[in-house]
Amino acid sequence: MINLHRILKDCLLVAITASFLLAFGSCSALDSTSEERAGQYVSPLNPYSGRKIIFAKKDDSEVLRYVYRSSLDFVRIERIEPGVSDNTHPFEISIDTLRQRLASLTLKDVPVFSNDELNRIVPYLAAALAKASPKEDVTFAVTGKHGLFGNVSPKTVTTARIFDHDQRLHVIFGEMHNPFALSLQGTDILQPFTPGRRAERIETHWALTPGMGSFTTADRPDWISFDTARIEPAVELTVKPAVKPTEKPAVAPAAKPIEEPASKPVVEPAATVGKAGAEVDRRTEEINLRLRVLSRLKESGAITEDEYRERRRAILQEL
């Protein structure tokens, strides 16, 4: 009886260890293939077989172009869904503002997007919305790690459709933290990631907390919208024309100087100075990120050389 108990205990331990290693292996293998090459799609490897993953065939006739594509993630522009009114596109929104909106969304008190996921897709989403036409939607898929095992959890995918309409930025989720890596056991075929749809929900077993947004309808907890009436796009810096050398500024009549007691120099509190410095650092980091994304878009052929120069000039004018 004691030997049987020990055998059962050892079997349970082996099963738990194998499950843990399997989860860790699926994460590390997929991570090792997620590097993006400019303008080139890299097929990921199956962590179980070591062979390249083959996406099941799907009608991609609605997909017009990719703004960003790595081994698994993508941001793309599609034809607008049939039977709906036109979007308010192109729509301009700053990277920081869009990031704040998406970061406010939670699923059972857990953020929908990790910081790493937001860093990867938000700049491309802002760029795609600025390029889309009224008859086009933007869709995306982003992979990450969400689960009890933290960084060694199986990789999951989150997908959505995003568009602006009637001064509301709509985000319709399709798959939410779906552990797609586990479906690759015994096969190299991966089903395509499906963005959300206006007509119906893709998955029905979860409900979001809308954060800074609100639900479009009470029966669609997968469909969030944000008010864009008060969202202003990045404002270009207006430079006043310099005074021509031939022009002399008006000189006020001379007045008798009034002697005033010497005033002590005003010293700003250290906290104020530190806050201002932090704001400058944050702004500089955002502009650098936008310039890098713009460069990638040009290298991938998503924008022309003229569009690249125009957008780069506009970004630099914000300094």
C-alpha positions, 0 to 999 in steps of 0.5 A: 500500500505504501509503495502504491502511494509512493508510485502515485505520488511520483507519477503526479510529480512527473506529470506536473513537471512535464506540464511546466516544461512543456509550457516553458518550452512552448514560450521559449521556442516561439520567442526565439522566432519572433524577431522581425525583419524589415519588409520580410515575413518570418515563419515561426517554428513549432516548439513541439516539432521544430518545423515551420508553422503553417497557417491554415488557408483562409480567404484573405481577399479583405486584407489590403496591406500590412502596416506591420508584420512579424512572425506572429503579430500583425497590424493591417488594413482591411476592407470595411465590413459589408453593410456598414456606414463609412468610417471617419478615416483617416484618423490621427491620434497620438501614440501616447493617447492611444496607448493610454486608452488601450492600457486602461482595458482590463480582464478580471482586474488584469490588463488586457495588454502588457507593456511589451505588447503595447510597445510593439503595436501602438505606434503601428496602430496610430500609423494605420489609422492615419493612412486608412480610408473611410472604407477601410478598417484596421485589424491587429493580432499581438502575442504575449504571456498571460497566465499563472506561470507568468513569463513561462506561461504558454504564449497567448494571442489577442486580436481586435478590429479598430476604427473611428466612427461618429467621433468614437474610436471603436475596438472590437475584440476577437480572441482574448488571451487565447493560448494558441501555442497549446494547439500546436501539439501533434500538428504544424498547422495553426488556425489564422488569428481572427479579429473582432466583427461588428455582426457577432462575437468571436468568443463568448466566455469573457467580459472586459472592463472598459476602463477609459471607454464604454460598451457600445451596447449592453450585450457586446462586452467585446466591443469598447469605444472611446470618445474622440471628440475631445482628442486632439491629434499631435499639433505642429509647432507654429513658429512666428516669422523672424523680424527682417533685418531692415525692420526696426522694432518700435522703441518706447519713449524713454522713461525715468528709471525707477529704482527698486530694491534688489529682488532675490532670484526665484528658485524653482522647487526641486520637485518642479524641476524634476517633473519638468525633466521627466516630461521632457524625457518622456516626450523625447522618447515618444518622438524617437519611437515615432521616428523609428516606426516611420523608418520601418514603414518606409523600409517595408514599403508601406509608405513612399519616400515623399510620405516619409519625408513629410511625416518626419518633418511634421514629427520634428516640428513638434520639438 
